[in-house]
Amino acid sequence: DYMYEPPLVSMHYSPYYEHFRAGAAIYPRCFFFVDFVVHPTLGIDVKKPLVKTSEEVMKDAKEPWKNIRLSGNVEAEFIYATLLGGDIIPFGYVKIRPIILPAQAHSTGYHLLDVEVLRNRGFSNTADWFERAQELWREYATRRALENYPRLVKYINHMNLLSSQNPAKKFIVLYNTAGKNIASCVIERQKLRPFTINKAVIYPRGFVVEKKNMFYETNDKLEAHYLCAILNSDTVNQMIKPLQTRGLYG
């Protein structure tokens, strides 16, 4: 038995330094993170499911958003999947979360659709959802936020962090930005697990990275899992400890 210590090398950035990016600000979460609602008799419409603001996510919500809830039907075309930082464990995740996004995938990114565009294209349910969200955004957002982002759809695409995610890339390497220890996993876009509600199955339209995580996209499966293994190693975890912020009693 022996302890491995990496060789000393001159200080320089990793070749991947410029390629890992932060996820999108899918916030306020009350507008986007949802639970599926099952009618006791009719069940669930997989094309236009009834959803409501996720109660689990709202446990950590802060004012002025903590008491805001939405509910209604949305078109399944706008149901996506994501992970929060605490959902990631080494080489996997504990749960994948459904979110509603006014976005459609294109060959190199996502195109964001505002309320009127949604309505004009026949997505009246999702348009109604985000019309209500826009009203609440106008009512409760800070003055500075409204000055910079009068439309909610622009806010969630701050610095193009949502629209620039590339749905054509097969693999996403994720790692959390908060927490005591770093954890990484690989998401394979073409093999996303469906959301199963009773016996109904709803397939997410894609995977979108949320701001609590950093990510790297690639078509190379071996590269993705190699990076994931490096990020999950004890060596990396120990090397970043001196750089982590400490709590009041840390």
N, C-alpha and C positions, 0 to 999 in steps of 0.2 A: 504494500500500500504506500502511496505517496501523494503529496499535494502538488497539483500543477500550478505553476505560476507562469503567466505569459511573458515572453521575452520583452525586454525594454526596447522601445523603438522611439524615434524622434516624434515629437508631438505634431500631428496634422489631422485634418478632418478625414473621416471615413469617405470612401467613394460614394457611399449612399447618403451622405449628409444632405445634399441638395435635392434628393429624390423622395425622401420621406416628408409627408405633409400632414397638417392638422385637418381634421374632419370639419364638417359644416356645423354652424350654430343652429341646430334644430331646436329653437327656443323662441318663445315660451313653450314648454313641453305640453301644457294643457291643450294646445291647438293641434298637436301632431301625434303624440303617443296615445294609443287607443287600446281598449279591450273590445272584443266582440260580444254582442248581446244576442242571446238565443231566445226566440219567442217560445213560450211553453207549448204552444200547439203547432205553429207554423215552422218552427226551427229557424234556419238562417238562409237568407238568399245569398248564394255564393257570388252572384253577379253584382248585387247592390247590398252588401251586408249592413246591418245596423251596428253601429259602433258608438262608443262613448269614451270620454277622456279616461286614460288609465289611472286607476286609483293607486296602484303601487308606485308609479312614477311620481304622483302628486304628494306622496308622503314627505318628499324632500323639497317640495316647492316653497318658494318664499313670496312674501308680499311684493306686488299686489296680485300675484297670479295664483296663490295657494287655494283660493276658494272658487276659482273659475272652472266650470265644467261645460263641455259641449257634448251633444248627442245627436245622432241622425244617421241616415243612410248615406253611403258614399259608393261611387263606382269602384269596382275591384281593380280597375286599371291604375289606381293611384295608391294602392296598398304596397308599401315597401317594407324592407326588414332592416334592422340596425342592431348594434350592441352598444350599451353603455360601458364605461370603463370598468365598473365593478362586475360586469357580466363575464369578462374574460378571465380564464384560468390558463395555466401553461398548456399549450397545444389544443385548447378547446374553449368552450364557453358553457355557462350554466343555463342560459336561456337566450333565445333570440326574440326581439320585440317587434311587433307590428307598428308601423307609423303611416300616417296619411301625408302625402306630399303632392303639391300641385305641379308635378313634373312628369315629363315624358323622356324616355331614353332615346338618344341618337347615336350615331356611329362613334363619336368622340366625346360625348358628354351628355348632360341632362339639360333639357329646355324647360324653363320655369313658365308656368301659365298663370296669369292673373285671373280674377273672377270673371270678367267679361269674356275673356278668351275661352275659359272653361264653358261658360254658358252658350257661347256661339257655336261651340263644337259639340253641343248636346249633352254635356256632363253636368246636368242641372243639380244633381244631388251634391256633388263635390263643390260646385259653385256656391250652393247655399251654405255649405259648411264653412268655406273660406270667406264668404261674405260676412257671416257672423263673426268669424275670427278677426277679420279686418276691422269691424266695428269695435270689438273689445280692445284690439291693438290701439286704435285711435283714442279710446277712452282711458286706458291704463298705462300706456307706455310713457316713458319720461319725455320731457320736452326735447332733450338732445336727440334721443332715439327717433322721435318723429320728424325732427328737422333733417336728420341724415337719411332716414328710411321711412318716408310717409306710407309706403306700401309694405305690408308684411312680407310679401313674396321677395322683395329686394333685401329685406333684413336677413332672411334665412340663407340668402346667397351672398352674404358679406364676403368681399374679396374673391368672389366666384368660387368659393370653397365647396359649393354643392355642384354647380353646373360643370365644373372642370373635372369632377370624378368621371372616370372613363368606363362605361358599362361594357365596352368591348374587351377589356382586359380580363383574363380568366381568373386570376388569383389576386387576392388582397392579403398582404401581411399587415396585421394589426398589433399595436401594443398600447397599453394604458398609459395615460399621462399623470395619473394620480394614484395614491395608494402606497402602502409600505414597500411592496415588492413589484418589480416589473413582471408582466405576464404578456405572452404573445400567442396568437393563433393565426391560422390561415383560413380564409373564406374562399371557397370555390364558387364563383358566381353561377355557373351553370348547374350546380348541384345544391342549390338552396333548398332547405327543408320547407315543406308547406306548413301553414298554420292549420291545425286540425281542431275543429270545434265540434264536439260530439262526433258525429259521423261525417260532417261536412269538411271539405278540404278547400283551402284558399291558397293559391300560390302567389308569393310576393313577386312584384314586377322587377325587382332588383334589390341589391344591397347598397345602402348608402352609409358612409362613415360619419359618425357623430363627433363633435368637437372634443370630447373627452378622450379621444384616441388619435394616435398618429398612424399613418398607413403608407404603404408602398404597393403599387399595382404592377403586375407583370404577367406575361403569358408563359413563363418558364416555371413549371411545377417544382423542379429540383431547386431552383433559386429561391422560390418562395419558402419551401420547407427548410432549406439551409439557413436562411435569415431568421426564420422562426426559432430554430434550434439555438442559434447564437444568442438571440434576445432572451431566451429562457434559461440560459446557462447561469450557474452560480457565479462564474467569473464576472460576467457583465453586471449581475445584480450587486455584487460586492464593490465593483469599480465605481458604480454611480452613487453609492451611499454617501460619500462626502459631499456630493453635489445636491442632495435632496434637502428641501426645506424641512425644518423641524417644528413640531407643534409646541404649544406653551409648556408642556411638561415632557417634551421629547429629550 
